[in-house]
Amino acid sequence: MRKAAVERKNPSNLSVTLTLSKGHALPPPKVRDWLEEVCGADMALYSAEKSLALKTLGYDDDGPEYVMTFSASSVDEIVECLLGQRELDASFGPPLRSRFGVKAEAPDELVLPPAGRVSATPRDCDPWVAEVLDEAGAPQASIELNGQTIAFEGLPREHWRSEATNDLIRISILRQSVTVKFLAAQLLDRTHSLDRLIRSVEFWLSLVSCGGRFRILKLNRYSPDMQIKGMTSNLDPVLERGLDLLKAARTLYAYCQIDSPTISYESLTERARQIIHAAQQLDLRQAADSWVICECRPENVEELAERLSGGVTLLMTFPVDLGDDILAFSVAYAVRPEWRGATLKLHATSRFPLRGCRLERNDPVKDYESFVAGIRGEVSPALHAHIPLIVIDAEPTAEAES
């Protein structure tokens, strides 16, 4: 083999033509022996070694380079682009290649990038912990954030900036100025980890109530205490109600032993009353205040009164739609009956937690019925208060059964 010609008819379809000049034809075993003698037994390793040798000598490079030019009206716009907050118009220069340390244009490169808009996505972020401090300097709430600092040679010091966010809270430090923002728009537009959402809301409410005083733990070192003077927020009433709702949702997920669920806050607010009521039913502290009213047929009152005279176990099964998930619950109560004519009022004297589960989205009704049947078989209650799951137009709802 003495000649190899590379044909580049189509840049996206490279082909290699091998031809033999005048010489002796070698049988395949001889060719294989000759190649192993020259290249060794591993052709891939030989090729990689030669490629590295060429690159070490400065002949080969990692492909064409393009000089990118940004268009910005101010230095702040460049800093915001580096933080991933803004897109800038960008254009690319001609392709360049390096040979033996000399960089020059590569006119044979046919694939050129178009002009467009470019934004940066920060990858190397520092872990920050922000702590709210009370008047005595004791921590009241904390959150974890991903922080980044834009400061390099050539950038005027007045534009150096440190910023950290967890998608809900953003802390910006610019020279002597410090700002903390709650990103309300992202609260509704995105899904979030329920635990992180609760911690972020608690952090914000604590920051407002403690007069905006906080500090930052970065790289195992605390910053000096910082304070935002006169900090107020019109979000507080909304977030206080939202915090109760989020904690109620956490109670429901915890009962089903589901850790770190991802939820849509907007979906929760649409079902706030149902979620909070369900969480109250699962709360041990409120078991003594629970009761159920039953309307009985007059002819069955005496028989039922005798049956319930010594106290019984009441099983409650009910579903809760949280938007992103449909959960099923079962709770057992020891109840004391109270008769008022044909009306029976069952007062809960104690509560026994059973279990809950997340229902399958493809057929939640069937999954819920299977869950209820399994619980009934395990508990064998004297009374069963059941709320069925009804799906109307593919939207699940919980409706009381009379």
C-alpha positions, 0 to 999 in steps of 0.5 A, a space after each residue: 500500500 503506497 498511496 491513499 487519496 482522500 476525496 472530499 466531494 461532499 463535506 458531510 460524506 468523506 470517503 477514502 480510496 486505497 490503490 496499489 502501485 506497481 509491486 508484488 501482490 501479497 497474500 492476506 496472511 503476509 499483509 497481516 504480518 506486515 501490518 502487525 510488524 509496523 503498527 502492532 497488534 492493536 490498530 486503534 491504539 496505534 492510530 491514537 498514538 500517532 494522532 497524539 504525536 501529531 497534536 504534540 508536535 503542533 500539527 493537529 488541533 481540536 478542530 476549527 476555532 471561531 471568535 465570537 463577538 457579542 453586542 451589548 449596550 452596557 457592561 452590566 448586560 455582559 455580566 447578566 449574560 455570564 450569570 445566565 440572566 440575559 441573551 446577547 446578539 452574537 456573531 462568529 468570525 471566520 474559522 481558524 486553525 492552529 498549525 505549529 503554534 501559528 493560527 490562521 484562517 481555514 478557508 476549506 471549512 465549509 460549515 460555518 455557524 450562523 449569527 444568533 443569540 447567546 446566553 451562558 449557563 453557569 455550571 461551576 457554582 459554589 454552594 451557599 447557605 443563607 441564614 436569617 438572624 434575629 436581634 440576638 444573632 441567632 439563626 431563625 431559618 436557612 436555605 441552600 443556594 447555588 452561588 456564582 461570582 463574576 470578577 475577572 481581569 479587565 472587568 471594572 471592579 464596580 461591575 463585579 457581582 456575586 449572586 446566588 439563587 435556588 429558583 425561588 430566592 435570589 441574593 445579589 451582592 454588588 459592591 456595597 449593595 445587597 438585594 434579596 428577592 422572592 421570585 414570585 413569577 417562578 413560584 407559579 410558572 414552574 414545578 418545585 421540590 416541596 421541601 425546598 419550596 417550604 424552606 424558601 417561603 419560611 426563609 422569606 417570611 423570617 427575613 421580613 419579620 427579623 428586619 432583613 438581617 442575615 449572613 451567608 456561609 460560603 466555602 466554610 466561612 461566614 460573611 459579615 452580618 448584612 441587613 436590608 433596611 426597611 424591608 417590607 413585602 406585599 407577598 407576606 399574607 399570600 405566602 403565609 396562607 401558602 405556607 399552611 397549604 404547603 405544610 398540609 401537602 407535606 403531611 399528606 405525602 409523608 403519610 404515604 411515605 413519599 419523600 421529596 415530591 415535586 409539585 406545582 404550587 398553582 395546582 395546590 392553590 386550586 385545591 387548597 380547601 380539600 388538601 387542608 381538610 384532608 391533612 386535618 383528618 390525618 393529624 393526631 392532635 385533632 383526632 379528639 375533635 373529629 366526628 361523623 354524622 350518620 342518618 339512619 332509617 328509623 326501623 334500624 335505629 334499635 338494632 344499630 344502637 345495640 350493635 354500637 353500644 360498646 364503642 366500635 372502630 370506624 374506618 375512613 377511606 378517601 382520595 385527595 387530588 393534589 394536581 400532580 398526584 392523586 393520593 389515597 388514604 385510610 384512617 381508623 378511629 375508635 368512636 363513641 356513638 351519640 344518638 339524637 333520634 334517628 341521627 347518629 353522631 360518632 365522636 372519635 376518641 382515638 386515631 390509628 394511622 394506617 397507610 396511604 399510597 399514590 394512585 396510578 394515573 392511567 386508571 386511578 379509580 381502579 387502583 383506588 378501589 383495589 387499595 380500599 378493598 385491601 384495607 377493609 380486608 386487613 381492618 374488618 371495621 364495624 363501620 366504614 366511611 368511604 369517599 369514592 373517586 370520581 373521574 369526570 372529563 379525565 379530571 379526578 374529583 372526590 365526592 362524598 357518598 351518601 
